[in-house]
């Protein structure tokens, strides 16, 4: 489990990979060419980023003829959320945020 979670966090640490995930969330089932057209990098670089995302199980692919379609797999993100974020109760976080704002002299929302 730790190795899987390490791969997820490593994959999410890069802004380009997060952008690829955002693109796949908005428009599932894209080809490498379609994804590369939205980023200022080569197809090879996008392919390498996708390989990291696939290794972390954040992206799954389906072959359709000669095309390889990429899809977002939200399960690892949900698992990370359940383990690292959800355990913190929202009221406590809201109270800490309000305290931080008051201490820094900012107005609370």
Gaussian input, Z-matrix of N, CA and C with variables (Angstrom, degrees):
# hf/3-21g

backbone

0 1
 N
 C     1     B1
 C     2     B2     1     A1
 N     3     B3     2     A2     1     D1
 C     4     B4     3     A3     2     D2
 C     5     B5     4     A4     3     D3
 N     6     B6     5     A5     4     D4
 C     7     B7     6     A6     5     D5
 C     8     B8     7     A7     6     D6
 N     9     B9     8     A8     7     D7
 C    10    B10     9     A9     8     D8
 C    11    B11    10    A10     9     D9
 N    12    B12    11    A11    10    D10
 C    13    B13    12    A12    11    D11
 C    14    B14    13    A13    12    D12
 N    15    B15    14    A14    13    D13
 C    16    B16    15    A15    14    D14
 C    17    B17    16    A16    15    D15
 N    18    B18    17    A17    16    D16
 C    19    B19    18    A18    17    D17
 C    20    B20    19    A19    18    D18
 N    21    B21    20    A20    19    D19
 C    22    B22    21    A21    20    D20
 C    23    B23    22    A22    21    D21
 N    24    B24    23    A23    22    D22
 C    25    B25    24    A24    23    D23
 C    26    B26    25    A25    24    D24
 N    27    B27    26    A26    25    D25
 C    28    B28    27    A27    26    D26
 C    29    B29    28    A28    27    D27
 N    30    B30    29    A29    28    D28
 C    31    B31    30    A30    29    D29
 C    32    B32    31    A31    30    D30
 N    33    B33    32    A32    31    D31
 C    34    B34    33    A33    32    D32
 C    35    B35    34    A34    33    D33
 N    36    B36    35    A35    34    D34
 C    37    B37    36    A36    35    D35
 C    38    B38    37    A37    36    D36
 N    39    B39    38    A38    37    D37
 C    40    B40    39    A39    38    D38
 C    41    B41    40    A40    39    D39
 N    42    B42    41    A41    40    D40
 C    43    B43    42    A42    41    D41
 C    44    B44    43    A43    42    D42
 N    45    B45    44    A44    43    D43
 C    46    B46    45    A45    44    D44
 C    47    B47    46    A46    45    D45
 N    48    B48    47    A47    46    D46
 C    49    B49    48    A48    47    D47
 C    50    B50    49    A49    48    D48
 N    51    B51    50    A50    49    D49
 C    52    B52    51    A51    50    D50
 C    53    B53    52    A52    51    D51
 N    54    B54    53    A53    52    D52
 C    55    B55    54    A54    53    D53
 C    56    B56    55    A55    54    D54
 N    57    B57    56    A56    55    D55
 C    58    B58    57    A57    56    D56
 C    59    B59    58    A58    57    D57
 N    60    B60    59    A59    58    D58
 C    61    B61    60    A60    59    D59
 C    62    B62    61    A61    60    D60
 N    63    B63    62    A62    61    D61
 C    64    B64    63    A63    62    D62
 C    65    B65    64    A64    63    D63
 N    66    B66    65    A65    64    D64
 C    67    B67    66    A66    65    D65
 C    68    B68    67    A67    66    D66
 N    69    B69    68    A68    67    D67
 C    70    B70    69    A69    68    D68
 C    71    B71    70    A70    69    D69
 N    72    B72    71    A71    70    D70
 C    73    B73    72    A72    71    D71
 C    74    B74    73    A73    72    D72
 N    75    B75    74    A74    73    D73
 C    76    B76    75    A75    74    D74
 C    77    B77    76    A76    75    D75
 N    78    B78    77    A77    76    D76
 C    79    B79    78    A78    77    D77
 C    80    B80    79    A79    78    D78
 N    81    B81    80    A80    79    D79
 C    82    B82    81    A81    80    D80
 C    83    B83    82    A82    81    D81
 N    84    B84    83    A83    82    D82
 C    85    B85    84    A84    83    D83
 C    86    B86    85    A85    84    D84
 N    87    B87    86    A86    85    D85
 C    88    B88    87    A87    86    D86
 C    89    B89    88    A88    87    D87
 N    90    B90    89    A89    88    D88
 C    91    B91    90    A90    89    D89
 C    92    B92    91    A91    90    D90
 N    93    B93    92    A92    91    D91
 C    94    B94    93    A93    92    D92
 C    95    B95    94    A94    93    D93
 N    96    B96    95    A95    94    D94
 C    97    B97    96    A96    95    D95
 C    98    B98    97    A97    96    D96
 N    99    B99    98    A98    97    D97
 C   100   B100    99    A99    98    D98
 C   101   B101   100   A100    99    D99
 N   102   B102   101   A101   100   D100
 C   103   B103   102   A102   101   D101
 C   104   B104   103   A103   102   D102
 N   105   B105   104   A104   103   D103
 C   106   B106   105   A105   104   D104
 C   107   B107   106   A106   105   D105
 N   108   B108   107   A107   106   D106
 C   109   B109   108   A108   107   D107
 C   110   B110   109   A109   108   D108
 N   111   B111   110   A110   109   D109
 C   112   B112   111   A111   110   D110
 C   113   B113   112   A112   111   D111
 N   114   B114   113   A113   112   D112
 C   115   B115   114   A114   113   D113
 C   116   B116   115   A115   114   D114
 N   117   B117   116   A116   115   D115
 C   118   B118   117   A117   116   D116
 C   119   B119   118   A118   117   D117
 N   120   B120   119   A119   118   D118
 C   121   B121   120   A120   119   D119
 C   122   B122   121   A121   120   D120
 N   123   B123   122   A122   121   D121
 C   124   B124   123   A123   122   D122
 C   125   B125   124   A124   123   D123
 N   126   B126   125   A125   124   D124
 C   127   B127   126   A126   125   D125
 C   128   B128   127   A127   126   D126
 N   129   B129   128   A128   127   D127
 C   130   B130   129   A129   128   D128
 C   131   B131   130   A130   129   D129
 N   132   B132   131   A131   130   D130
 C   133   B133   132   A132   131   D131
 C   134   B134   133   A133   132   D132
 N   135   B135   134   A134   133   D133
 C   136   B136   135   A135   134   D134
 C   137   B137   136   A136   135   D135
 N   138   B138   137   A137   136   D136
 C   139   B139   138   A138   137   D137
 C   140   B140   139   A139   138   D138
 N   141   B141   140   A140   139   D139
 C   142   B142   141   A141   140   D140
 C   143   B143   142   A142   141   D141
 N   144   B144   143   A143   142   D142
 C   145   B145   144   A144   143   D143
 C   146   B146   145   A145   144   D144
 N   147   B147   146   A146   145   D145
 C   148   B148   147   A147   146   D146
 C   149   B149   148   A148   147   D147
 N   150   B150   149   A149   148   D148
 C   151   B151   150   A150   149   D149
 C   152   B152   151   A151   150   D150
 N   153   B153   152   A152   151   D151
 C   154   B154   153   A153   152   D152
 C   155   B155   154   A154   153   D153
 N   156   B156   155   A155   154   D154
 C   157   B157   156   A156   155   D155
 C   158   B158   157   A157   156   D156
 N   159   B159   158   A158   157   D157
 C   160   B160   159   A159   158   D158
 C   161   B161   160   A160   159   D159
 N   162   B162   161   A161   160   D160
 C   163   B163   162   A162   161   D161
 C   164   B164   163   A163   162   D162
 N   165   B165   164   A164   163   D163
 C   166   B166   165   A165   164   D164
 C   167   B167   166   A166   165   D165
 N   168   B168   167   A167   166   D166
 C   169   B169   168   A168   167   D167
 C   170   B170   169   A169   168   D168
 N   171   B171   170   A170   169   D169
 C   172   B172   171   A171   170   D170
 C   173   B173   172   A172   171   D171
 N   174   B174   173   A173   172   D172
 C   175   B175   174   A174   173   D173
 C   176   B176   175   A175   174   D174
 N   177   B177   176   A176   175   D175
 C   178   B178   177   A177   176   D176
 C   179   B179   178   A178   177   D177
 N   180   B180   179   A179   178   D178
 C   181   B181   180   A180   179   D179
 C   182   B182   181   A181   180   D180
 N   183   B183   182   A182   181   D181
 C   184   B184   183   A183   182   D182
 C   185   B185   184   A184   183   D183
 N   186   B186   185   A185   184   D184
 C   187   B187   186   A186   185   D185
 C   188   B188   187   A187   186   D186
 N   189   B189   188   A188   187   D187
 C   190   B190   189   A189   188   D188
 C   191   B191   190   A190   189   D189
 N   192   B192   191   A191   190   D190
 C   193   B193   192   A192   191   D191
 C   194   B194   193   A193   192   D192
 N   195   B195   194   A194   193   D193
 C   196   B196   195   A195   194   D194
 C   197   B197   196   A196   195   D195
 N   198   B198   197   A197   196   D196
 C   199   B199   198   A198   197   D197
 C   200   B200   199   A199   198   D198
 N   201   B201   200   A200   199   D199
 C   202   B202   201   A201   200   D200
 C   203   B203   202   A202   201   D201
 N   204   B204   203   A203   202   D202
 C   205   B205   204   A204   203   D203
 C   206   B206   205   A205   204   D204
 N   207   B207   206   A206   205   D205
 C   208   B208   207   A207   206   D206
 C   209   B209   208   A208   207   D207
 N   210   B210   209   A209   208   D208
 C   211   B211   210   A210   209   D209
 C   212   B212   211   A211   210   D210
 N   213   B213   212   A212   211   D211
 C   214   B214   213   A213   212   D212
 C   215   B215   214   A214   213   D213
 N   216   B216   215   A215   214   D214
 C   217   B217   216   A216   215   D215
 C   218   B218   217   A217   216   D216
 N   219   B219   218   A218   217   D217
 C   220   B220   219   A219   218   D218
 C   221   B221   220   A220   219   D219
 N   222   B222   221   A221   220   D220
 C   223   B223   222   A222   221   D221
 C   224   B224   223   A223   222   D222
 N   225   B225   224   A224   223   D223
 C   226   B226   225   A225   224   D224
 C   227   B227   226   A226   225   D225
 N   228   B228   227   A227   226   D226
 C   229   B229   228   A228   227   D227
 C   230   B230   229   A229   228   D228
 N   231   B231   230   A230   229   D229
 C   232   B232   231   A231   230   D230
 C   233   B233   232   A232   231   D231
 N   234   B234   233   A233   232   D232
 C   235   B235   234   A234   233   D233
 C   236   B236   235   A235   234   D234
 N   237   B237   236   A236   235   D235
 C   238   B238   237   A237   236   D236
 C   239   B239   238   A238   237   D237
 N   240   B240   239   A239   238   D238
 C   241   B241   240   A240   239   D239
 C   242   B242   241   A241   240   D240
 N   243   B243   242   A242   241   D241
 C   244   B244   243   A243   242   D242
 C   245   B245   244   A244   243   D243
 N   246   B246   245   A245   244   D244
 C   247   B247   246   A246   245   D245
 C   248   B248   247   A247   246   D246
 N   249   B249   248   A248   247   D247
 C   250   B250   249   A249   248   D248
 C   251   B251   250   A250   249   D249
 N   252   B252   251   A251   250   D250
 C   253   B253   252   A252   251   D251
 C   254   B254   253   A253   252   D252
 N   255   B255   254   A254   253   D253
 C   256   B256   255   A255   254   D254
 C   257   B257   256   A256   255   D255
 N   258   B258   257   A257   256   D256
 C   259   B259   258   A258   257   D257
 C   260   B260   259   A259   258   D258
 N   261   B261   260   A260   259   D259
 C   262   B262   261   A261   260   D260
 C   263   B263   262   A262   261   D261
 N   264   B264   263   A263   262   D262
 C   265   B265   264   A264   263   D263
 C   266   B266   265   A265   264   D264
 N   267   B267   266   A266   265   D265
 C   268   B268   267   A267   266   D266
 C   269   B269   268   A268   267   D267
 N   270   B270   269   A269   268   D268
 C   271   B271   270   A270   269   D269
 C   272   B272   271   A271   270   D270
 N   273   B273   272   A272   271   D271
 C   274   B274   273   A273   272   D272
 C   275   B275   274   A274   273   D273
 N   276   B276   275   A275   274   D274
 C   277   B277   276   A276   275   D275
 C   278   B278   277   A277   276   D276
 N   279   B279   278   A278   277   D277
 C   280   B280   279   A279   278   D278
 C   281   B281   280   A280   279   D279
 N   282   B282   281   A281   280   D280
 C   283   B283   282   A282   281   D281
 C   284   B284   283   A283   282   D282
 N   285   B285   284   A284   283   D283
 C   286   B286   285   A285   284   D284
 C   287   B287   286   A286   285   D285
 N   288   B288   287   A287   286   D286
 C   289   B289   288   A288   287   D287
 C   290   B290   289   A289   288   D288
 N   291   B291   290   A290   289   D289
 C   292   B292   291   A291   290   D290
 C   293   B293   292   A292   291   D291
 N   294   B294   293   A293   292   D292
 C   295   B295   294   A294   293   D293
 C   296   B296   295   A295   294   D294
 N   297   B297   296   A296   295   D295
 C   298   B298   297   A297   296   D296
 C   299   B299   298   A298   297   D297
 N   300   B300   299   A299   298   D298
 C   301   B301   300   A300   299   D299
 C   302   B302   301   A301   300   D300
 N   303   B303   302   A302   301   D301
 C   304   B304   303   A303   302   D302
 C   305   B305   304   A304   303   D303
 N   306   B306   305   A305   304   D304
 C   307   B307   306   A306   305   D305
 C   308   B308   307   A307   306   D306
 N   309   B309   308   A308   307   D307
 C   310   B310   309   A309   308   D308
 C   311   B311   310   A310   309   D309
 N   312   B312   311   A311   310   D310
 C   313   B313   312   A312   311   D311
 C   314   B314   313   A313   312   D312
 N   315   B315   314   A314   313   D313
 C   316   B316   315   A315   314   D314
 C   317   B317   316   A316   315   D315
 N   318   B318   317   A317   316   D316
 C   319   B319   318   A318   317   D317
 C   320   B320   319   A319   318   D318
 N   321   B321   320   A320   319   D319
 C   322   B322   321   A321   320   D320
 C   323   B323   322   A322   321   D321
 N   324   B324   323   A323   322   D322
 C   325   B325   324   A324   323   D323
 C   326   B326   325   A325   324   D324

   B1=1.4613
   B2=1.5256
   B3=1.3240
   B4=1.4563
   B5=1.5168
   B6=1.3344
   B7=1.4572
   B8=1.5227
   B9=1.3354
   B10=1.4649
   B11=1.5255
   B12=1.3183
   B13=1.4621
   B14=1.5261
   B15=1.3333
   B16=1.4667
   B17=1.5281
   B18=1.3308
   B19=1.4659
   B20=1.5250
   B21=1.3284
   B22=1.4708
   B23=1.5201
   B24=1.3260
   B25=1.4638
   B26=1.5216
   B27=1.3326
   B28=1.4663
   B29=1.5242
   B30=1.3206
   B31=1.4669
   B32=1.5255
   B33=1.3191
   B34=1.4679
   B35=1.5246
   B36=1.3247
   B37=1.4696
   B38=1.5216
   B39=1.3277
   B40=1.4609
   B41=1.5292
   B42=1.3289
   B43=1.4693
   B44=1.5286
   B45=1.3178
   B46=1.4700
   B47=1.5215
   B48=1.3228
   B49=1.4640
   B50=1.5218
   B51=1.3308
   B52=1.4691
   B53=1.5233
   B54=1.3166
   B55=1.4650
   B56=1.5306
   B57=1.3246
   B58=1.4650
   B59=1.5275
   B60=1.3275
   B61=1.4673
   B62=1.5194
   B63=1.3370
   B64=1.4711
   B65=1.5184
   B66=1.3302
   B67=1.4697
   B68=1.5262
   B69=1.3229
   B70=1.4653
   B71=1.5298
   B72=1.3146
   B73=1.4643
   B74=1.5303
   B75=1.3413
   B76=1.4697
   B77=1.5273
   B78=1.3259
   B79=1.4619
   B80=1.5291
   B81=1.3363
   B82=1.4676
   B83=1.5252
   B84=1.3171
   B85=1.4539
   B86=1.5135
   B87=1.3306
   B88=1.4563
   B89=1.5286
   B90=1.3107
   B91=1.4619
   B92=1.5210
   B93=1.3203
   B94=1.4683
   B95=1.5203
   B96=1.3110
   B97=1.4637
   B98=1.5151
   B99=1.3358
   B100=1.4664
   B101=1.5224
   B102=1.3156
   B103=1.4679
   B104=1.5256
   B105=1.3245
   B106=1.4599
   B107=1.5220
   B108=1.3225
   B109=1.4647
   B110=1.5238
   B111=1.3255
   B112=1.4701
   B113=1.5198
   B114=1.3246
   B115=1.4661
   B116=1.5226
   B117=1.3040
   B118=1.4701
   B119=1.5216
   B120=1.3421
   B121=1.4611
   B122=1.5207
   B123=1.3051
   B124=1.4581
   B125=1.5286
   B126=1.3329
   B127=1.4645
   B128=1.5182
   B129=1.3303
   B130=1.4578
   B131=1.5270
   B132=1.3224
   B133=1.4676
   B134=1.5280
   B135=1.3327
   B136=1.4690
   B137=1.5245
   B138=1.3256
   B139=1.4618
   B140=1.5296
   B141=1.3155
   B142=1.4684
   B143=1.5286
   B144=1.3347
   B145=1.4652
   B146=1.5290
   B147=1.3239
   B148=1.4621
   B149=1.5267
   B150=1.3262
   B151=1.4652
   B152=1.5274
   B153=1.3264
   B154=1.4698
   B155=1.5232
   B156=1.3334
   B157=1.4650
   B158=1.5229
   B159=1.3190
   B160=1.4700
   B161=1.5258
   B162=1.3222
   B163=1.4672
   B164=1.5231
   B165=1.3287
   B166=1.4605
   B167=1.5284
   B168=1.3172
   B169=1.4667
   B170=1.5317
   B171=1.3276
   B172=1.4599
   B173=1.5288
   B174=1.3188
   B175=1.4638
   B176=1.5161
   B177=1.3190
   B178=1.4665
   B179=1.5249
   B180=1.3246
   B181=1.4610
   B182=1.5244
   B183=1.3111
   B184=1.4584
   B185=1.5158
   B186=1.3224
   B187=1.4629
   B188=1.5228
   B189=1.3191
   B190=1.4590
   B191=1.5241
   B192=1.3152
   B193=1.4545
   B194=1.5146
   B195=1.3180
   B196=1.4713
   B197=1.5184
   B198=1.3252
   B199=1.4639
   B200=1.5266
   B201=1.3102
   B202=1.4591
   B203=1.5257
   B204=1.3186
   B205=1.4598
   B206=1.5240
   B207=1.3269
   B208=1.4609
   B209=1.5259
   B210=1.3168
   B211=1.4650
   B212=1.5233
   B213=1.3209
   B214=1.4584
   B215=1.5237
   B216=1.3227
   B217=1.4630
   B218=1.5271
   B219=1.3348
   B220=1.4632
   B221=1.5268
   B222=1.3216
   B223=1.4659
   B224=1.5322
   B225=1.3462
   B226=1.4740
   B227=1.5378
   B228=1.3210
   B229=1.4656
   B230=1.5263
   B231=1.3265
   B232=1.4652
   B233=1.5290
   B234=1.3307
   B235=1.4673
   B236=1.5230
   B237=1.3268
   B238=1.4672
   B239=1.5214
   B240=1.3166
   B241=1.4697
   B242=1.5245
   B243=1.3350
   B244=1.4571
   B245=1.5253
   B246=1.3263
   B247=1.4602
   B248=1.5214
   B249=1.3273
   B250=1.4552
   B251=1.5158
   B252=1.3063
   B253=1.4626
   B254=1.5175
   B255=1.3300
   B256=1.4574
   B257=1.5177
   B258=1.3239
   B259=1.4633
   B260=1.5300
   B261=1.3043
   B262=1.4506
   B263=1.5243
   B264=1.2889
   B265=1.4605
   B266=1.5201
   B267=1.3165
   B268=1.4620
   B269=1.5312
   B270=1.3327
   B271=1.4721
   B272=1.5238
   B273=1.3291
   B274=1.4594
   B275=1.5199
   B276=1.3199
   B277=1.4580
   B278=1.5216
   B279=1.3399
   B280=1.4659
   B281=1.5258
   B282=1.3198
   B283=1.4683
   B284=1.5239
   B285=1.3197
   B286=1.4641
   B287=1.5264
   B288=1.3218
   B289=1.4632
   B290=1.5266
   B291=1.3299
   B292=1.4658
   B293=1.5198
   B294=1.3379
   B295=1.4601
   B296=1.5255
   B297=1.3124
   B298=1.4695
   B299=1.5232
   B300=1.3289
   B301=1.4658
   B302=1.5239
   B303=1.3333
   B304=1.4733
   B305=1.5188
   B306=1.3142
   B307=1.4701
   B308=1.5190
   B309=1.3157
   B310=1.4642
   B311=1.5151
   B312=1.3397
   B313=1.4506
   B314=1.5181
   B315=1.3220
   B316=1.4552
   B317=1.5030
   B318=1.3087
   B319=1.4536
   B320=1.5207
   B321=1.3150
   B322=1.4578
   B323=1.5211
   B324=1.3401
   B325=1.4781
   B326=1.5017
   A1=110.84
   A2=117.37
   A3=120.40
   A4=111.34
   A5=117.28
   A6=119.96
   A7=111.11
   A8=117.07
   A9=120.94
   A10=110.87
   A11=116.62
   A12=120.69
   A13=110.54
   A14=117.45
   A15=120.44
   A16=110.48
   A17=116.67
   A18=120.27
   A19=111.03
   A20=117.03
   A21=120.70
   A22=109.70
   A23=117.52
   A24=119.86
   A25=111.80
   A26=117.46
   A27=120.37
   A28=110.00
   A29=116.37
   A30=120.46
   A31=110.73
   A32=117.04
   A33=121.02
   A34=113.13
   A35=117.59
   A36=121.11
   A37=112.93
   A38=117.51
   A39=120.89
   A40=110.84
   A41=116.36
   A42=121.31
   A43=112.51
   A44=117.48
   A45=119.88
   A46=111.14
   A47=116.39
   A48=119.08
   A49=110.90
   A50=117.41
   A51=119.50
   A52=110.41
   A53=116.46
   A54=120.18
   A55=110.71
   A56=117.06
   A57=120.10
   A58=110.80
   A59=116.84
   A60=120.02
   A61=111.10
   A62=117.04
   A63=120.24
   A64=110.79
   A65=116.95
   A66=120.98
   A67=111.13
   A68=116.31
   A69=119.57
   A70=111.87
   A71=117.02
   A72=120.38
   A73=110.18
   A74=114.90
   A75=120.12
   A76=112.00
   A77=115.73
   A78=120.38
   A79=109.72
   A80=117.08
   A81=120.38
   A82=112.37
   A83=115.80
   A84=121.83
   A85=114.95
   A86=116.92
   A87=120.55
   A88=111.46
   A89=114.77
   A90=121.06
   A91=109.74
   A92=115.44
   A93=120.88
   A94=110.56
   A95=117.26
   A96=120.89
   A97=112.52
   A98=116.62
   A99=120.13
   A100=110.74
   A101=116.82
   A102=119.88
   A103=111.24
   A104=117.40
   A105=121.58
   A106=111.82
   A107=117.13
   A108=120.09
   A109=112.47
   A110=117.07
   A111=121.07
   A112=113.46
   A113=116.72
   A114=120.36
   A115=110.48
   A116=115.77
   A117=120.93
   A118=109.54
   A119=115.10
   A120=119.97
   A121=108.69
   A122=115.69
   A123=120.21
   A124=110.79
   A125=114.47
   A126=119.57
   A127=110.21
   A128=116.61
   A129=120.37
   A130=111.03
   A131=116.98
   A132=120.45
   A133=110.55
   A134=116.52
   A135=120.08
   A136=109.57
   A137=116.64
   A138=121.35
   A139=111.20
   A140=116.97
   A141=120.79
   A142=110.72
   A143=117.28
   A144=120.76
   A145=110.29
   A146=116.77
   A147=120.22
   A148=111.12
   A149=117.08
   A150=120.32
   A151=110.88
   A152=116.87
   A153=120.76
   A154=109.77
   A155=116.59
   A156=120.71
   A157=111.42
   A158=117.28
   A159=120.90
   A160=110.54
   A161=117.86
   A162=121.11
   A163=111.29
   A164=116.61
   A165=121.91
   A166=111.47
   A167=117.18
   A168=124.03
   A169=112.14
   A170=116.96
   A171=121.26
   A172=111.54
   A173=116.34
   A174=122.35
   A175=107.88
   A176=115.09
   A177=120.91
   A178=107.51
   A179=115.15
   A180=119.21
   A181=110.23
   A182=113.89
   A183=122.58
   A184=106.53
   A185=115.53
   A186=119.38
   A187=108.57
   A188=114.51
   A189=121.91
   A190=106.31
   A191=114.44
   A192=118.51
   A193=109.31
   A194=115.78
   A195=120.27
   A196=112.28
   A197=117.02
   A198=120.88
   A199=110.88
   A200=114.14
   A201=121.73
   A202=106.15
   A203=116.33
   A204=121.61
   A205=109.88
   A206=115.57
   A207=122.53
   A208=110.07
   A209=115.39
   A210=122.49
   A211=109.74
   A212=115.46
   A213=122.29
   A214=108.98
   A215=116.86
   A216=122.65
   A217=106.35
   A218=118.86
   A219=121.07
   A220=114.85
   A221=118.48
   A222=120.64
   A223=112.64
   A224=120.52
   A225=118.71
   A226=112.94
   A227=117.29
   A228=119.74
   A229=109.38
   A230=116.62
   A231=120.81
   A232=110.34
   A233=116.65
   A234=120.26
   A235=111.26
   A236=117.33
   A237=120.64
   A238=110.29
   A239=115.94
   A240=120.45
   A241=110.53
   A242=116.95
   A243=120.63
   A244=111.83
   A245=116.07
   A246=119.42
   A247=113.30
   A248=117.76
   A249=120.06
   A250=115.29
   A251=119.20
   A252=120.29
   A253=112.00
   A254=117.51
   A255=121.37
   A256=113.51
   A257=116.43
   A258=117.73
   A259=112.70
   A260=116.68
   A261=120.31
   A262=108.30
   A263=116.79
   A264=119.61
   A265=110.37
   A266=115.15
   A267=121.04
   A268=112.99
   A269=120.01
   A270=117.98
   A271=113.31
   A272=116.52
   A273=119.27
   A274=111.18
   A275=116.43
   A276=119.76
   A277=111.25
   A278=117.00
   A279=120.33
   A280=110.83
   A281=116.97
   A282=120.78
   A283=110.54
   A284=116.93
   A285=119.97
   A286=111.48
   A287=117.14
   A288=120.35
   A289=110.75
   A290=116.99
   A291=120.55
   A292=110.91
   A293=116.77
   A294=120.89
   A295=110.63
   A296=116.77
   A297=121.11
   A298=110.43
   A299=116.64
   A300=120.67
   A301=111.07
   A302=116.08
   A303=118.88
   A304=111.03
   A305=116.67
   A306=119.60
   A307=112.56
   A308=115.87
   A309=119.97
   A310=112.11
   A311=117.21
   A312=121.40
   A313=114.15
   A314=116.93
   A315=120.74
   A316=109.70
   A317=116.63
   A318=119.56
   A319=109.42
   A320=116.00
   A321=119.90
   A322=109.47
   A323=116.16
   A324=119.83
   A325=111.99
   D1=-41.61
   D2=-178.24
   D3=-63.19
   D4=-43.18
   D5=178.78
   D6=-61.95
   D7=-40.69
   D8=177.95
   D9=-62.57
   D10=-45.36
   D11=-179.51
   D12=-67.30
   D13=-36.45
   D14=176.56
   D15=-60.75
   D16=-42.24
   D17=178.65
   D18=-64.12
   D19=-37.80
   D20=178.99
   D21=-64.26
   D22=-49.62
   D23=-178.97
   D24=-65.28
   D25=-37.27
   D26=176.46
   D27=-62.18
   D28=-43.67
   D29=-179.19
   D30=-64.94
   D31=-40.54
   D32=-178.22
   D33=-76.17
   D34=-12.29
   D35=-177.52
   D36=-71.91
   D37=-16.99
   D38=-176.28
   D39=-100.70
   D40=130.21
   D41=-177.67
   D42=-62.97
   D43=-36.70
   D44=179.38
   D45=-65.50
   D46=-39.00
   D47=178.65
   D48=-69.51
   D49=-37.27
   D50=175.94
   D51=-63.56
   D52=-37.12
   D53=177.77
   D54=-65.54
   D55=-40.50
   D56=176.24
   D57=-60.62
   D58=-42.25
   D59=177.73
   D60=-63.82
   D61=-40.71
   D62=176.67
   D63=-60.99
   D64=-42.68
   D65=178.69
   D66=-62.68
   D67=-40.81
   D68=-179.81
   D69=-72.71
   D70=-27.17
   D71=174.51
   D72=-67.44
   D73=-45.20
   D74=-178.77
   D75=-69.65
   D76=-38.14
   D77=-175.98
   D78=-140.17
   D79=89.22
   D80=-179.11
   D81=-66.67
   D82=154.83
   D83=173.55
   D84=77.10
   D85=42.48
   D86=-179.26
   D87=-95.91
   D88=151.66
   D89=175.38
   D90=-83.96
   D91=167.11
   D92=176.00
   D93=-57.96
   D94=-43.35
   D95=-179.67
   D96=-60.52
   D97=-42.92
   D98=179.43
   D99=-64.87
   D100=-42.31
   D101=179.17
   D102=-66.83
   D103=-41.33
   D104=-178.81
   D105=-66.45
   D106=-29.97
   D107=-178.44
   D108=-66.30
   D109=-19.36
   D110=-178.62
   D111=-94.19
   D112=-8.29
   D113=-177.95
   D114=-117.12
   D115=149.28
   D116=178.67
   D117=-87.39
   D118=61.96
   D119=176.58
   D120=-153.37
   D121=166.30
   D122=-177.18
   D123=-72.13
   D124=162.21
   D125=175.78
   D126=-60.33
   D127=-36.76
   D128=179.76
   D129=-62.71
   D130=-42.30
   D131=179.08
   D132=-65.25
   D133=-42.46
   D134=177.80
   D135=-62.55
   D136=-41.21
   D137=178.48
   D138=-60.24
   D139=-40.00
   D140=178.66
   D141=-66.46
   D142=-41.27
   D143=176.82
   D144=-62.98
   D145=-42.22
   D146=178.60
   D147=-63.26
   D148=-35.07
   D149=178.05
   D150=-63.39
   D151=-39.63
   D152=177.13
   D153=-65.13
   D154=-42.88
   D155=178.89
   D156=-64.86
   D157=-38.40
   D158=177.32
   D159=-67.16
   D160=-40.50
   D161=179.06
   D162=-62.82
   D163=-30.36
   D164=177.57
   D165=-86.98
   D166=1.40
   D167=-179.21
   D168=63.86
   D169=22.79
   D170=177.15
   D171=-85.90
   D172=-19.68
   D173=177.81
   D174=-130.44
   D175=134.43
   D176=173.69
   D177=-119.12
   D178=152.57
   D179=-177.84
   D180=-123.11
   D181=152.13
   D182=175.16
   D183=-132.67
   D184=130.53
   D185=177.20
   D186=-87.62
   D187=132.28
   D188=175.75
   D189=-129.05
   D190=98.89
   D191=-174.63
   D192=65.92
   D193=-125.35
   D194=178.66
   D195=-89.46
   D196=-6.65
   D197=-178.41
   D198=-90.92
   D199=148.45
   D200=174.01
   D201=-116.87
   D202=112.91
   D203=-177.14
   D204=-96.38
   D205=136.64
   D206=-176.91
   D207=-106.47
   D208=136.75
   D209=-179.90
   D210=-131.88
   D211=145.00
   D212=174.77
   D213=-73.76
   D214=134.47
   D215=171.98
   D216=-110.48
   D217=104.88
   D218=-175.26
   D219=-78.84
   D220=-6.22
   D221=-174.76
   D222=-59.78
   D223=-48.01
   D224=179.36
   D225=-61.90
   D226=-33.12
   D227=177.88
   D228=-68.17
   D229=-40.59
   D230=177.26
   D231=-61.84
   D232=-43.11
   D233=179.21
   D234=-62.73
   D235=-41.05
   D236=177.40
   D237=-64.41
   D238=-41.58
   D239=177.67
   D240=-61.32
   D241=-47.15
   D242=-178.61
   D243=-61.94
   D244=-37.39
   D245=-176.50
   D246=-82.60
   D247=-38.69
   D248=-170.14
   D249=-109.87
   D250=-20.28
   D251=-173.79
   D252=-114.77
   D253=-48.35
   D254=-174.19
   D255=-62.70
   D256=-24.71
   D257=-177.95
   D258=-68.66
   D259=-17.61
   D260=175.55
   D261=-86.31
   D262=124.90
   D263=-177.82
   D264=-76.22
   D265=137.72
   D266=-178.17
   D267=-57.51
   D268=-44.00
   D269=179.65
   D270=-57.45
   D271=-38.61
   D272=178.23
   D273=-65.90
   D274=-41.82
   D275=179.13
   D276=-66.27
   D277=-40.31
   D278=177.56
   D279=-63.20
   D280=-40.53
   D281=179.02
   D282=-65.09
   D283=-42.44
   D284=178.15
   D285=-65.19
   D286=-39.79
   D287=178.35
   D288=-64.26
   D289=-41.72
   D290=178.48
   D291=-65.03
   D292=-41.99
   D293=178.07
   D294=-62.46
   D295=-44.31
   D296=178.37
   D297=-58.73
   D298=-45.26
   D299=-179.96
   D300=-62.06
   D301=-43.99
   D302=179.88
   D303=-64.65
   D304=-42.54
   D305=-179.48
   D306=-65.74
   D307=-31.14
   D308=179.42
   D309=-88.88
   D310=0.99
   D311=176.50
   D312=78.73
   D313=18.76
   D314=178.52
   D315=-95.51
   D316=157.09
   D317=176.19
   D318=-81.61
   D319=143.41
   D320=177.58
   D321=-81.50
   D322=148.84
   D323=-178.54
   D324=-69.14

